[in-house]
Amino acid sequence: MDTPTTDGASPLFSPLAIRGVTLANRVVVSPMCTYSARDGVPDDFHLVHYGKFAMGGAGLVFVEATAVSPEGRITNGCLGLWNEAQAEGHRRVVRSLKAYGAVPALQLAHAGRKASAQRAFEGNGPLTADNLARGDQSWEPLGPSEHPFADGWLAPRKLDRAGMDVLRDAFVAAARRALAVGYEVIELHMAHGYLLQSFLSPLANRRTDEYGGSLENRMRFPLEVAEAVRAAIPDGVPLFARVSSTDWIEGGWEVDDTIVLAGALGAAGVDVVDCSSGGNSLAGATNSSIARAPGYQVPFARRVRRDAGVMTQAVGLIRSPQMAEALVEEGAADLVALGRQMLYDPFWPHHAAEELGVTDKFENWPVPYGWWLEKWARGLRSMDETPRSARFDPAAWSADADTAHGVGAR
């Protein structure tokens, strides 16, 4: 694909049209599981959690992996979208995102053989007797083969054709529910060892039928899901797919496989390939078993964009505004997704715009914030103009000075 043109404006803060949706900028909040739902229903935590990202200025905000069926949850705390109670909770989150200027997006997922697990912050492994005693429920995972994710994990039930049809239809039903509550972008989770990625990777897929063996066969079911969802949603709705660009394990999924898959996803109507990696090892939910550095997954996004001819989203330890700007400017990716950096600083987009010289005002902040912060900034500027001799001297602020200023002991 060609390097994007931005007419001299900041590449990171230039708008991007994808089908019928236009994003105000290229900053994306990556889907991040919080394991904080009850019965799959978004609650006040999710309303506040996601609302602050919209207030922070991100163009696109992904709500975390949302299971398309009860057994598709990773944990008892994962979000779902298979009933009306869940739909109403999502509707509240969507209203908040839209109210503060972000495009709301939803990642649809099925955990596959990694289902029925502990919440990450409670151990990130198989459920224990203590977990069950505290009220967690266990269920049978599903997978392309009977092989468990790791020793000690539940063995999945191998999906037959009828079971695969049920799951394909569950993705379609969840996508329709998502649009009904107001989401404007859908992403299919094909990464991190979960169901669709487990069909892709030879580490998990040991089938000998038309859904296993060759790369073409292993891609078949994920592509069937992508095609069915694309056919079920309006033409103007963008469809993303998050992929694990590599398993980082010898004999597993490789980057060359991702190039082939990305091309096939593009032909199936997927608009953006979200390039993550890992997840098929016990070391972590995604790729914590490997040495990581800032932008370590960017080469995947760059190569997929170049070789498969589809738009890409880069993700993975992208922290500085300068790095994010450069990725878009040089054509490595069309979108830049931030995860934990946004947890650390939900207002990262506004801060980045200031640091990159896009604006030195607060007009894009929520109006009440902008009004106060503009006064604050004027105060800081006036302090910069104050003669140094008249500035506050901490060394001179003694107990006697406190008394002199009326703040001493009474």
C-alpha positions in Angstrom: 0.0 0.0 0.0 1.1 3.6 -0.5 2.4 5.8 2.3 -0.6 7.9 3.5 -0.6 11.6 2.7 -1.7 14.1 5.3 -1.3 17.4 3.5 1.4 18.6 5.9 -0.7 18.0 9.0 0.2 15.6 11.7 -0.1 12.1 10.3 -1.1 10.7 13.7 -3.8 13.3 14.1 -5.2 13.2 10.5 -8.6 11.7 10.0 -9.1 8.2 8.4 -12.1 7.0 6.5 -12.8 3.3 6.6 -15.9 2.4 4.7 -18.7 4.5 6.2 -16.9 5.5 9.3 -14.4 8.4 9.7 -12.0 8.4 12.6 -10.9 11.8 13.9 -7.3 10.5 14.4 -5.2 7.4 14.1 -4.9 6.7 17.9 -6.7 3.5 19.0 -7.4 2.1 22.4 -6.5 -1.5 22.1 -8.9 -4.1 23.4 -7.7 -5.1 26.9 -9.4 -7.7 29.1 -10.3 -6.4 32.6 -12.1 -9.6 33.9 -14.5 -7.4 35.8 -17.9 -8.4 34.6 -20.6 -10.4 36.3 -22.5 -12.8 34.0 -20.9 -11.1 31.0 -22.7 -7.8 31.7 -20.8 -4.4 31.5 -21.5 -2.4 34.6 -20.4 1.0 36.2 -16.8 0.0 36.1 -16.8 -0.5 32.3 -18.8 2.8 31.9 -16.1 4.8 33.7 -13.2 2.7 32.4 -14.1 3.2 28.7 -15.6 6.7 29.0 -12.3 8.2 30.2 -10.5 7.0 27.0 -13.1 8.8 24.9 -12.6 11.9 27.0 -8.8 11.4 26.5 -9.1 12.0 22.8 -8.6 8.6 21.2 -10.2 8.3 17.7 -11.3 4.7 18.1 -11.9 2.9 21.4 -12.1 -0.9 21.4 -14.2 -2.5 24.2 -12.4 -5.7 25.4 -12.8 -9.2 24.1 -16.5 -10.0 24.3 -17.6 -13.6 24.2 -20.2 -14.7 21.7 -21.4 -17.5 23.9 -21.2 -18.5 27.6 -18.5 -21.1 27.0 -16.6 -18.6 24.9 -15.5 -16.6 27.9 -11.9 -16.8 29.1 -12.9 -16.3 32.7 -16.0 -15.9 34.8 -15.3 -12.1 34.7 -15.3 -11.7 30.9 -17.8 -9.7 29.0 -20.4 -11.3 26.7 -23.0 -10.4 24.2 -25.4 -13.2 23.8 -28.4 -11.8 25.7 -30.4 -8.6 26.2 -29.1 -7.8 29.7 -25.6 -7.7 28.3 -26.7 -5.7 25.3 -28.2 -3.0 27.6 -24.9 -2.8 29.5 -23.0 -2.4 26.3 -25.5 0.3 25.2 -24.6 2.4 28.2 -20.9 2.1 27.3 -21.5 3.0 23.7 -23.5 6.1 24.6 -20.6 7.3 26.8 -18.0 6.7 24.1 -20.0 8.6 21.5 -20.8 11.5 23.8 -17.2 12.3 24.1 -16.2 12.0 20.5 -14.8 8.5 20.1 -15.9 5.8 17.6 -17.0 2.8 19.6 -15.6 -0.6 18.5 -16.1 -4.1 19.9 -13.8 -7.1 19.7 -15.8 -10.4 19.4 -14.1 -13.5 20.7 -14.4 -17.1 21.7 -11.7 -18.4 24.1 -11.6 -21.9 22.7 -9.3 -24.2 24.6 -8.2 -21.3 26.9 -11.7 -20.9 28.4 -12.8 -21.6 31.9 -9.6 -20.1 33.4 -8.7 -17.9 36.3 -8.9 -14.1 36.0 -5.4 -12.9 35.1 -4.9 -11.1 38.4 -6.0 -14.2 40.3 -3.4 -16.6 38.8 -4.0 -16.7 35.0 -4.2 -20.5 35.1 -6.7 -23.3 35.4 -9.5 -22.8 37.9 -8.7 -24.1 41.4 -10.8 -25.5 44.2 -10.5 -22.1 45.9 -11.8 -20.3 42.8 -14.8 -22.7 42.7 -15.4 -22.3 46.4 -15.6 -18.5 45.9 -18.4 -19.0 43.3 -16.6 -19.3 40.0 -18.1 -21.8 37.6 -16.2 -24.2 35.3 -17.3 -25.3 31.9 -16.0 -27.5 29.0 -13.7 -25.7 26.6 -14.0 -26.2 22.8 -11.2 -26.5 20.3 -10.1 -27.8 16.9 -8.6 -30.8 18.6 -8.7 -32.5 22.0 -5.3 -31.2 23.1 -5.4 -28.9 26.2 -3.6 -25.6 26.2 -1.1 -26.8 28.7 -0.6 -29.4 31.4 -3.2 -29.1 34.1 -5.7 -27.2 31.8 -9.0 -28.7 30.9 -9.0 -30.8 27.7 -11.2 -29.2 25.0 -14.0 -31.0 23.2 -13.1 -31.3 19.6 -15.6 -29.4 17.4 -17.5 -31.2 14.8 -19.1 -29.6 11.8 -22.4 -29.0 13.6 -20.5 -27.3 16.5 -18.5 -25.1 14.1 -21.8 -24.0 12.5 -23.2 -23.1 15.9 -20.1 -21.0 16.7 -20.0 -19.3 13.3 -23.7 -18.3 13.8 -22.9 -17.1 17.4 -20.3 -14.7 15.9 -22.9 -13.4 13.4 -25.6 -13.0 16.1 -23.2 -11.1 18.4 -22.1 -8.8 15.5 -25.7 -8.0 14.9 -26.3 -7.3 18.6 -23.2 -5.1 18.6 -24.5 -2.9 15.8 -27.9 -2.8 17.4 -26.5 -1.2 20.6 -24.5 1.3 18.6 -21.0 -0.1 18.0 -19.6 1.2 14.7 -16.6 -1.1 14.2 -16.4 -4.9 14.7 -13.2 -6.8 15.3 -12.8 -10.6 15.2 -10.3 -12.0 17.7 -8.1 -14.3 15.7 -5.1 -14.1 18.0 -3.4 -15.2 21.3 -4.3 -18.8 21.2 -8.1 -18.4 21.4 -10.5 -20.3 19.3 -10.1 -18.9 15.8 -6.3 -18.7 16.2 -6.2 -22.2 17.6 -7.6 -23.4 14.2 -4.8 -21.5 12.5 -1.8 -22.7 14.5 -0.4 -26.2 14.0 0.5 -26.1 17.7 -3.2 -26.4 18.5 -4.8 -27.8 15.4 -4.1 -31.5 15.0 -7.1 -32.3 12.7 -6.8 -34.5 9.7 -10.0 -33.4 7.9 -10.5 -30.4 5.7 -10.0 -28.1 8.7 -6.5 -29.2 9.6 -3.2 -30.0 8.1 -2.3 -27.6 5.3 -2.3 -23.8 5.8 -5.3 -23.5 3.5 -7.3 -26.0 5.6 -6.3 -24.4 8.9 -7.5 -21.0 7.6 -10.8 -22.4 6.4 -12.9 -22.0 9.6 -11.6 -18.6 10.6 -12.3 -17.4 7.1 -15.8 -18.9 7.2 -16.5 -16.8 10.3 -15.1 -13.7 8.7 -17.2 -14.2 5.6 -20.3 -14.9 7.5 -19.9 -11.8 9.7 -19.1 -9.6 6.7 -22.2 -10.8 4.9 -24.3 -10.1 8.0 -23.3 -6.5 8.6 -23.9 -3.4 6.5 -21.4 -2.6 3.8 -20.5 0.7 5.6 -19.4 -1.0 8.8 -15.6 -1.6 9.1 -14.5 -5.1 10.0 -11.1 -5.7 11.7 -9.3 -8.9 12.6 -6.7 -9.2 15.3 -4.1 -11.8 14.5 -1.1 -13.3 16.1 1.5 -12.6 13.5 3.7 -15.3 14.9 3.5 -17.9 17.7 7.2 -17.2 18.6 7.5 -21.0 18.9 9.3 -23.3 16.5 6.8 -25.3 14.4 4.0 -22.8 15.1 2.4 -20.1 13.1 4.9 -17.8 11.2 4.9 -14.4 9.7 4.7 -15.8 6.2 1.5 -17.6 7.2 0.1 -14.2 8.4 0.8 -12.6 5.0 -1.3 -15.3 3.3 -4.0 -15.1 5.9 -4.1 -11.3 5.7 -4.6 -11.4 1.9 -7.4 -13.9 2.3 -9.1 -11.8 5.1 -8.9 -8.8 2.8 -10.6 -10.8 0.0 -13.3 -11.8 2.6 -14.1 -8.2 3.4 -11.9 -7.5 6.4 -10.6 -3.9 6.2 -7.9 -3.7 8.9 -5.5 -6.4 10.2 -4.5 -5.7 13.8 -1.0 -7.2 14.1 -0.3 -8.7 17.5 1.6 -11.9 18.3 2.0 -14.9 20.6 -0.5 -16.5 23.0 0.0 -20.2 22.2 2.4 -20.8 25.1 1.8 -21.1 28.8 4.1 -18.1 29.6 1.4 -15.5 29.2 -2.0 -14.4 27.8 -0.2 -12.9 24.8 3.5 -12.9 24.4 5.1 -12.3 27.8 7.6 -15.2 27.2 9.7 -13.2 24.7 12.1 -10.2 25.0 10.2 -7.1 24.2 11.2 -3.6 23.2 9.3 -0.5 22.1 7.6 -1.2 18.8 8.6 -4.8 18.7 5.6 -5.9 16.7 5.6 -3.0 14.3 7.6 -5.0 11.6 4.6 -7.3 11.4 2.2 -4.5 10.6 4.6 -3.0 8.1 5.1 -6.2 6.3 1.4 -7.2 6.2 0.5 -3.7 4.9 3.2 -3.9 2.2 2.9 -7.6 1.1 -0.8 -8.3 1.6 -2.1 -4.9 0.5 -4.4 -4.3 3.5 -4.6 -1.6 6.1 -2.9 -2.5 9.3 -3.0 -1.5 13.0 0.3 -1.6 14.9 0.4 -2.5 18.6 2.9 -3.3 21.2 4.9 -1.0 23.5 4.2 2.1 21.4 4.7 4.7 24.1 6.0 8.0 22.7 4.0 10.4 20.4 7.1 10.6 18.2 7.1 6.9 17.6 3.4 6.7 16.9 3.7 9.7 14.5 6.6 8.1 12.6 4.8 4.8 12.1 1.9 6.5 10.3 4.1 8.9 8.4 6.4 6.2 7.1 3.5 3.9 6.1 4.2 1.1 8.6 0.6 1.2 9.7 -2.6 3.1 9.2 -3.6 3.0 12.9 -1.6 2.9 16.1 -3.1 1.0 19.1 -2.1 1.7 22.7 -3.0 -0.6 25.6 -1.3 -0.3 28.9 0.1 3.1 28.0 -3.6 4.3 27.9 -4.2 2.8 31.3 -1.2 4.7 32.6 -2.3 8.0 30.9 -5.9 7.9 29.6 -5.3 11.4 28.2 -2.3 10.3 26.1 -3.9 11.5 22.8 -4.4 15.1 24.1 -0.9 15.1 25.6 0.6 13.7 22.4 -1.2 16.4 20.3 0.4 19.1 22.5 3.8 17.4 22.3 3.7 17.1 18.6 2.7 20.7 18.1 -0.7 20.0 16.8 -2.2 22.4 19.3 -1.2 24.3 22.4 -4.8 24.9 23.4 -7.4 22.8 25.1 -10.2 23.1 22.7 -10.4 19.3 22.0 -10.6 18.4 25.7 -14.0 18.0 27.4 -15.3 21.6 27.7 -15.2 21.8 31.6 -11.6 20.4 31.5 -10.6 22.7 28.7 -11.9 25.8 30.5 -10.0 25.1 33.7 -6.8 23.9 32.0 -6.7 27.0 29.8 -6.7 29.2 32.9 -4.1 26.9 34.4 -1.9 27.2 31.3 -2.2 31.0 31.4 -1.1 31.0 35.0 2.0 28.8 34.1 2.9 31.2 31.3 2.6 34.2 33.6 4.9 32.4 36.1 7.5 31.9 33.3 7.5 35.7 32.8 7.9 36.4 36.5 11.4 37.7 37.5 13.3 34.9 39.1 13.8 36.9 42.3 10.0 37.1 42.8 9.4 33.3 42.4 8.8 30.9 45.2 11.9 29.8 47.1 11.3 26.5 48.9 14.3 27.1 51.2 12.7 30.4 52.4 9.4 28.7 53.3 10.2 28.0 57.0 7.8 27.7 59.9 8.2 31.4 60.5 7.3 32.1 56.8 4.2 29.9 57.3 3.1 32.1 60.3 3.9 35.3 58.3 1.6 34.1 55.5 -1.2 33.2 57.9 -0.9 29.4 57.7 1.0 28.8 60.9 -0.1 27.2 64.1 -3.3 28.5 65.6 
